[in-house]
Amino acid sequence: MNEFLLIILSYVIGSIPTAVWVSKYFFGVDIRDYGSGNAGATNTYRVLGSKWGTFVMVVDVLKGVIATSLFVLIPYYMNDEWDRTNFMIGLGLAAVLGHIFPIFAEFKGGKGVATLFGMVIAIQPLVAVYCVIVFLLVLYLTRFVSLSSILASVAFAVLILFIFKEREPLYRVFSVAVALMVILTHQKNINRILKGTESKVPILKYRDRRKNRRKSHD
């Protein structure tokens, strides 16, 4: 199996429209007609609940991991780290492109953050762990998934360029491109955050209720 066929296969894997299929087959609706209109885990979480939102997120991450790991089907890349990293980036980007423009869902998919994260897990797991920490910390403090995704992507670029000091030029360019892509695809979210109209995920709601009760007693 050559590189071109694997790139195509990666795109097909990325094109699996998890959120769309879940919403259609289990709820009889198209997730893209509700909420933010996005076929991703965050909108699924808001519209269909945490159980299905988590399921969609896990599957979308796995799409990135599996597609990026297809390099193992070509023995040459097992022994050449430089070329392997470049090829993994190509495979991962094909999967992310498939998620954003899925062939199985009229080319109207999600923003690709979860699949992109799966790609990072496959290439450099330790960097992925740090990005998760940033994501969860921002989510805990703000409950904005969009802001958490943006800052995690910026952290990814900072980690690659300045902390791990990756020498592979393509990987360095890729890290910056990821941060820019996530920022650009979240422009509407950024505007809503600035206007104070961005939706928050319903985590820590019991903590917030306790705070509100305390305020009401003061």
ABEGO torsion letter per residue (X at the ends): XBAAAAAAAAAAAAABBAAAAAAAAAAGBBAAABEAGBBBAAAAAAAAEAAAAAAAAAAAAAAAAAAAAAAAABAAAAABAAAAAAAAAAAAAAAAAAAABBAAAGGBBBAGAAAAAAAAAAABAAAAAAAAAAAAAAAAAAGBAAAAAAAAAAAAAAAAAAAAGBABAAAAAAAAAAAAAAAAAAAAAAAAAAAGABBBBBBGAAAAAAAAAAAAAX
